[in-house]
């Protein structure tokens, strides 16, 4: 079920009504959240129901076959956490934690990476003259599996570390893992933050409703009006076979804006929906294109994943505690796996290595010394410009279809000719970028991500009315899926 669909609006409206009617019973509310979350997830189907499947029950099972996977992994982690809580001896606790991690990563790896590695190894053997053909299964990736797997797995790790007691309430835990606002594309919540909220009476204030409605409106605007109009611009370039510097630069800018508006738009809608229900989920983006260093960019972009990788991978590997060489290696490994988390393709691995190498380079004393000798008057602007060049070239690596296309687009940066359509392309890009840039500059200047809520009632109503009008005008009957659904 897509946020940018009429079905979701009907679903959410009906759910809010039932949620309000059950306000006197916390247990009933949590059961309602669980049922709605499973309906929300089970509604999704990656392909059409086969024509031969006429039976209603079989059709429902077809839709819900991946829901069973979500329930099974949730029950496993719930049971393992109870065992970790009861046990006191280290070895059995390590074995239980290993079982949880192996099961979660095993399921994720099977669905997400089996065909990728089977095909890659077959091509490798073929290049060596060895006729080995490993079978691919044409597996369908269950939507949201990367997100809910990391969320559930972090719970068992925190229980193992004694940072969190295991919950004995199965309904609360299942609702935490499957909470529908952030189930399929994050943010990846931590049990320490979200799970206790299912045990507390949720009083929904006017301020919560105001924030929630604003975030849902702004997030929908970013998706429906901005991201979905940047998309054809990016496709126009990346689906082509000939490039020039102007097309590569503007096409990459279009994709960088598309993926940001698409993903941060989803995250805003998710946080907004949660606020309407009385929950607080984390901010997943904090104006990342204002960053003046690569490290700052990752503190602002996909915050839930970057902090997850930091706490559960980078720090356990040794972080920056074991010397410079080990620090650089840890950064490379962490970002490589972060790239692979995004999808089973070599360009994601290359994108991860690009960012890992960039983080390692910018931590080196030589880099910082050379940069520090620049005039402080220009250092901030230059740092921002250099960071954005690095980040947006990374988006080229991320979006490109093959290594050959990466090479062609990189070589084209030396070709300063321009096709006749580049002027209208640039104009379209600017028109849709202006509202985003103005809003984010306002947020940066006011240091407030909810700056719009500080306006007078008339100004606020006018702004929200303008956003709503634009959403209605650009609304598509069949909304485009969010980019991060494929991850």
Secondary structure, 3 states (H helix, E strand, C coil): CCCCCHHHHHHHHHHHHHHHHCCCCHHHHHHHHHHHHHHHHHHCCCCCCCCCCCCHHHHHHHHHHHHHHHHHHHHHHHHHHHHHHHCCCHHHHHHHHHHHHHHHHHHHHHHHHHHHHHHHHHHHHHHCCCCCCCCCCCCCCCCCHHHHHHHHHHHHHHHHCCCCCCCCCHHHHHHHHHCHHHCCCCCCCCHHHHHHHHCCCCCCCHHHHHHHHHHHHHHHHHHHHHHHHHHHHHHHHHCCCCCCHHHHHHHHHHHHHHHHHHHHHHHHHHHHHHHHCCCCCCCCCCCHHHCCCHHHHHHHCCHHHHHHHHHHHHCCCCCCCCCHHHHHHHHHHHHHHHHHHHCCCHHHHHHHHHHHHHHHHHHCHHHHHHHHCCCHHHHHHHHHHHHHHHHHHHHHHHHCCCHHHHHHHHHHCCCCCCCCCHHHHHHHHHHHHHHHHHHHHHHHHHCCCCHHHHCCHHHHHHHHHHHHHHHHHHCCCCCCCCHHHHC
